[in-house]
Amino acid sequence: MDYLIVALRLVLAVFFAGMIGFEREKHKAIIKGTAGLRTHMLVALGSALLTILSFYFLEVYGVIADPGRIVSYIILGIGFLGAGTIMSYKDRVVGLTTAASIWFVAALGICVAMGLYVIAIVSTAIALIVLELWRFEKDK
């Protein structure tokens, strides 16, 4: 396992997730104290790290393991984190988009950890477009 590539993947995961987190904070789409830039970056970093570790154990130690299991548990665990951002506020439910973006950056971290850079770039661009379109519709 080339550690320079691992480091690059971790940095890219944080960078791409940072773009999503920045969008959430830039538009004040979050309630104070909920998930923002740092949370999005850490979720992607953690999911990328766990994905890389699952492949590392397989490669270095020859442990017979299914890397897909780690991925499925990442997505499951992030669901609980995302649920914490959903709140009821003045007869409205808020935080759903932020919860979805947290779930997305976890998947993004997994994608980057697996070396699927083009998919990560395209999906980040699509997510940013979707978030901007949502903002445009809300402002009308």
C-alpha positions as CSV (number, residue, x, y, z in Angstrom):
1,M,0.0,0.0,0.0
2,D,1.5,3.3,-1.1
3,Y,1.2,5.8,1.8
4,L,1.4,8.8,-0.5
5,I,-1.7,7.6,-2.4
6,V,-3.5,7.0,1.0
7,A,-2.6,10.5,2.2
8,L,-3.8,11.9,-1.2
9,R,-7.1,10.1,-0.8
10,L,-7.7,11.3,2.7
11,V,-6.9,14.9,1.7
12,L,-9.2,14.7,-1.4
13,A,-12.0,13.3,0.7
14,V,-11.7,16.2,3.1
15,F,-11.5,18.7,0.2
16,F,-14.6,17.4,-1.6
17,A,-16.6,17.2,1.6
18,G,-15.4,20.7,2.6
19,M,-17.0,22.0,-0.6
20,I,-20.4,20.6,0.5
21,G,-19.9,21.7,4.1
22,F,-19.0,25.2,3.0
23,E,-22.1,25.4,0.9
24,R,-24.2,24.5,3.9
25,E,-22.6,27.2,6.1
26,K,-22.4,29.8,3.3
27,H,-26.1,29.8,2.9
28,K,-26.9,29.6,6.6
29,A,-28.7,26.4,5.8
30,I,-27.9,25.1,9.3
31,I,-29.1,25.9,12.7
32,K,-26.4,27.1,15.0
33,G,-24.6,24.2,16.6
34,T,-25.5,21.6,13.9
35,A,-23.5,20.1,11.2
36,G,-21.4,22.5,9.1
37,L,-18.0,22.6,7.4
38,R,-16.0,20.7,10.0
39,T,-18.6,18.0,10.5
40,H,-18.8,17.3,6.8
41,M,-15.1,17.2,6.5
42,L,-14.7,14.8,9.5
43,V,-17.4,12.5,8.3
44,A,-15.7,12.1,4.9
45,L,-12.3,11.7,6.5
46,G,-13.6,9.1,8.8
47,S,-15.4,7.1,6.2
48,A,-12.4,7.3,3.9
49,L,-10.1,6.2,6.6
50,L,-12.3,3.2,7.6
51,T,-12.6,2.1,4.0
52,I,-8.8,2.3,3.5
53,L,-8.3,0.4,6.7
54,S,-10.6,-2.4,5.5
55,F,-8.5,-2.8,2.4
56,Y,-5.3,-2.5,4.3
57,F,-6.2,-5.4,6.7
58,L,-7.0,-7.5,3.7
59,E,-3.8,-6.6,1.8
60,V,-1.2,-6.5,4.6
61,Y,-2.5,-9.0,7.1
62,G,-4.2,-11.3,4.7
63,V,-7.2,-11.2,6.9
64,I,-10.2,-12.7,5.1
65,A,-12.6,-9.9,5.4
66,D,-15.3,-8.3,3.3
67,P,-14.5,-4.6,2.8
68,G,-18.1,-4.1,1.9
69,R,-19.1,-4.8,5.4
70,I,-17.2,-1.8,6.7
71,V,-18.8,0.3,4.0
72,S,-22.3,-0.8,4.9
73,Y,-21.6,-0.1,8.6
74,I,-20.3,3.4,7.8
75,I,-23.5,4.2,5.9
76,L,-25.6,2.8,8.8
77,G,-23.7,4.7,11.4
78,I,-23.9,8.0,9.6
79,G,-27.6,7.6,9.5
80,F,-27.6,8.1,13.3
81,L,-25.4,11.2,13.0
82,G,-27.6,12.6,10.2
83,A,-30.7,12.0,12.3
84,G,-29.3,14.2,15.0
85,T,-29.4,17.2,12.6
86,I,-33.1,16.9,11.9
87,M,-35.2,19.0,14.2
88,S,-38.7,20.4,14.6
89,Y,-38.7,24.1,14.6
90,K,-41.9,26.3,14.7
91,D,-44.1,23.6,13.1
92,R,-41.5,22.8,10.5
93,V,-39.0,20.1,10.1
94,V,-35.5,21.5,9.5
95,G,-32.2,19.8,8.8
96,L,-33.3,17.2,6.3
97,T,-31.0,18.6,3.6
98,T,-28.1,18.8,6.0
99,A,-28.7,15.2,7.1
100,A,-28.7,14.1,3.5
101,S,-25.5,16.0,2.8
102,I,-23.8,14.3,5.8
103,W,-24.9,10.9,4.3
104,F,-23.6,12.0,0.9
105,V,-20.2,13.0,2.2
106,A,-19.8,9.7,3.9
107,A,-20.4,8.0,0.6
108,L,-18.1,10.5,-1.0
109,G,-15.3,9.6,1.4
110,I,-15.8,5.9,0.6
111,C,-15.7,6.7,-3.1
112,V,-12.4,8.6,-2.8
113,A,-10.9,5.9,-0.6
114,M,-11.5,3.4,-3.3
115,G,-9.8,5.6,-5.9
116,L,-12.9,6.5,-7.8
117,Y,-11.8,10.1,-8.3
118,V,-13.9,10.9,-11.4
119,I,-17.1,9.6,-9.8
120,A,-16.2,11.7,-6.7
121,I,-15.7,14.8,-8.7
122,V,-18.9,14.4,-10.7
123,S,-21.0,13.5,-7.7
124,T,-19.6,16.5,-5.8
125,A,-20.5,18.8,-8.7
126,I,-24.0,17.3,-9.0
127,A,-24.5,17.7,-5.2
128,L,-23.4,21.3,-5.3
129,I,-25.8,21.9,-8.2
130,V,-28.7,20.3,-6.4
131,L,-28.0,22.3,-3.3
132,E,-27.9,25.5,-5.3
133,L,-31.1,24.7,-7.1
134,W,-32.8,23.9,-3.8
135,R,-31.7,27.3,-2.6
136,F,-33.0,29.0,-5.7
137,E,-36.4,27.4,-5.4
138,K,-36.6,28.3,-1.7
139,D,-35.8,32.0,-2.3
140,K,-38.7,32.4,-4.9
